[in-house]
């Protein structure tokens, strides 16, 4: 399995290789994983497709324990935080649910 730099950082911080970061670059037009976008419209990636933001996680619009990443062609991918953690917008990573602010999103 080829890890992107972002995947390696996420794994190092969270100690888990089950977290979806960005799809690996396979040199093909399709993503390397079969993870769906779970009904998230492509428009969710607006502002997240520049060379500096592709593959960077950001908050899921409605669920606390998930996050989104976008491919260069603007396709959203849903990532899951490990059990008991929520995606923290300030830290841009999954952290203990008790220490994260969920706002209006579903816990």
FITITOR-303937 format. One record per residue (C-alpha): residue number from 1; residue in one letter; x, y, z. Coordinates in Angstrom, 3 decimals, padded with zeros to 6 digits, always signed. Example, Ala and Ser with C-alpha at 12.3 -4.5 7.8 and 13.67 -1.06 7.14 Angstrom:
% FITITOR-303937
+-----+----+----------+----------+----------+
:   i : aa :        x :        y :        z :
+-----+----+----------+----------+----------+
:   1 :  a : +012.300 : -004.500 : +007.800 :
:   2 :  s : +013.670 : -001.060 : +007.140 :
+-----+----+----------+----------+----------+
//
This chain:
% FITITOR-303937
+-----+----+----------+----------+----------+
:   i : aa :        x :        y :        z :
+-----+----+----------+----------+----------+
:   1 :  x : +000.000 : +000.000 : +000.000 :
:   2 :  x : +001.447 : +003.343 : -001.037 :
:   3 :  x : +001.068 : +006.043 : +001.601 :
:   4 :  x : +000.915 : +009.693 : +000.748 :
:   5 :  x : +002.755 : +012.134 : +002.990 :
:   6 :  x : -000.567 : +013.226 : +004.495 :
:   7 :  x : -001.531 : +009.610 : +005.211 :
:   8 :  x : +001.750 : +009.044 : +007.003 :
:   9 :  x : +001.250 : +012.186 : +009.117 :
:  10 :  x : -002.312 : +011.189 : +010.046 :
:  11 :  x : -001.199 : +007.679 : +010.959 :
:  12 :  x : +001.693 : +009.014 : +013.023 :
:  13 :  x : -000.586 : +011.408 : +014.908 :
:  14 :  x : -003.463 : +009.006 : +015.469 :
:  15 :  x : -001.740 : +005.647 : +015.469 :
:  16 :  x : -004.185 : +004.093 : +013.040 :
:  17 :  x : -003.904 : +003.111 : +009.415 :
:  18 :  x : -007.671 : +002.772 : +008.991 :
:  19 :  x : -008.279 : +006.470 : +008.489 :
:  20 :  x : -008.945 : +007.648 : +004.979 :
:  21 :  x : -006.815 : +010.597 : +004.009 :
:  22 :  x : -006.484 : +011.385 : +000.331 :
:  23 :  x : -006.782 : +008.777 : -002.370 :
:  24 :  x : -003.346 : +007.511 : -003.388 :
:  25 :  x : -001.988 : +008.708 : -006.716 :
:  26 :  x : -002.039 : +005.661 : -008.959 :
:  27 :  x : -001.404 : +007.494 : -012.194 :
:  28 :  x : -004.914 : +006.597 : -013.315 :
:  29 :  x : -007.941 : +008.831 : -013.641 :
:  30 :  x : -009.909 : +006.938 : -010.984 :
:  31 :  x : -009.274 : +007.042 : -007.237 :
:  32 :  x : -007.267 : +004.216 : -005.708 :
:  33 :  x : -009.906 : +003.387 : -003.120 :
:  34 :  x : -013.504 : +002.395 : -003.576 :
:  35 :  x : -014.716 : +004.615 : -000.747 :
:  36 :  x : -017.753 : +006.489 : -001.977 :
:  37 :  x : -018.541 : +010.095 : -001.329 :
:  38 :  x : -021.613 : +008.998 : +000.689 :
:  39 :  x : -023.881 : +011.419 : -001.145 :
:  40 :  x : -021.638 : +014.449 : -000.608 :
:  41 :  x : -021.989 : +016.682 : -003.681 :
:  42 :  x : -018.897 : +017.630 : -005.655 :
:  43 :  x : -019.650 : +021.244 : -004.722 :
:  44 :  x : -018.399 : +020.428 : -001.185 :
:  45 :  x : -014.885 : +020.558 : -002.676 :
:  46 :  x : -015.187 : +024.194 : -003.765 :
:  47 :  x : -012.099 : +025.901 : -002.377 :
:  48 :  x : -010.356 : +022.574 : -001.638 :
:  49 :  x : -008.831 : +021.707 : -005.016 :
:  50 :  x : -005.756 : +023.928 : -005.252 :
:  51 :  x : -002.317 : +022.331 : -005.071 :
:  52 :  x : -002.097 : +023.470 : -001.430 :
:  53 :  x : -005.463 : +022.036 : -000.354 :
:  54 :  x : -005.962 : +018.806 : -002.337 :
:  55 :  x : -005.991 : +015.899 : +000.074 :
:  56 :  x : -006.132 : +018.113 : +003.154 :
:  57 :  x : -008.922 : +017.099 : +005.532 :
:  58 :  x : -011.757 : +019.447 : +006.445 :
:  59 :  x : -014.964 : +019.081 : +008.425 :
:  60 :  x : -017.827 : +016.958 : +007.162 :
:  61 :  x : -020.872 : +019.246 : +006.769 :
:  62 :  x : -023.134 : +017.215 : +009.039 :
:  63 :  x : -021.320 : +014.415 : +010.931 :
:  64 :  x : -018.797 : +014.935 : +013.759 :
:  65 :  x : -016.828 : +011.717 : +013.459 :
:  66 :  x : -016.181 : +012.093 : +009.738 :
:  67 :  x : -014.146 : +014.460 : +007.585 :
:  68 :  x : -013.763 : +015.157 : +003.880 :
:  69 :  x : -010.810 : +015.303 : +001.524 :
:  70 :  x : -010.925 : +016.294 : -002.139 :
:  71 :  x : -009.097 : +014.999 : -005.173 :
:  72 :  x : -007.529 : +017.349 : -007.706 :
:  73 :  x : -010.513 : +016.838 : -010.008 :
:  74 :  x : -012.924 : +018.000 : -007.273 :
:  75 :  x : -014.298 : +014.660 : -006.065 :
:  76 :  x : -015.034 : +014.476 : -002.324 :
:  77 :  x : -014.017 : +011.491 : -000.214 :
:  78 :  x : -015.376 : +010.744 : +003.250 :
:  79 :  x : -012.948 : +009.760 : +005.991 :
:  80 :  x : -013.889 : +008.244 : +009.324 :
:  81 :  x : -012.347 : +009.194 : +012.635 :
:  82 :  x : -011.379 : +006.361 : +014.992 :
:  83 :  x : -014.020 : +005.296 : +017.535 :
:  84 :  x : -014.522 : +007.864 : +020.280 :
:  85 :  x : -013.067 : +010.761 : +018.293 :
:  86 :  x : -014.480 : +013.677 : +016.338 :
:  87 :  x : -012.902 : +015.759 : +013.593 :
:  88 :  x : -011.563 : +018.933 : +015.230 :
:  89 :  x : -011.794 : +021.916 : +012.871 :
:  90 :  x : -009.162 : +023.927 : +014.745 :
:  91 :  x : -006.570 : +021.141 : +014.900 :
:  92 :  x : -007.598 : +019.683 : +011.497 :
:  93 :  x : -007.410 : +016.142 : +012.845 :
:  94 :  x : -009.525 : +013.674 : +014.808 :
:  95 :  x : -009.319 : +014.187 : +018.571 :
:  96 :  x : -011.072 : +012.857 : +021.663 :
:  97 :  x : -014.797 : +013.540 : +021.355 :
:  98 :  x : -014.888 : +015.174 : +024.803 :
:  99 :  x : -012.273 : +017.729 : +023.677 :
: 100 :  x : -013.803 : +018.518 : +020.276 :
: 101 :  x : -016.503 : +020.989 : +019.410 :
: 102 :  x : -019.153 : +019.435 : +017.205 :
: 103 :  x : -021.256 : +022.545 : +016.636 :
: 104 :  x : -024.413 : +021.831 : +014.629 :
: 105 :  x : -023.118 : +018.541 : +013.222 :
: 106 :  x : -024.456 : +015.135 : +014.326 :
: 107 :  x : -022.497 : +013.439 : +017.079 :
+-----+----+----------+----------+----------+
//
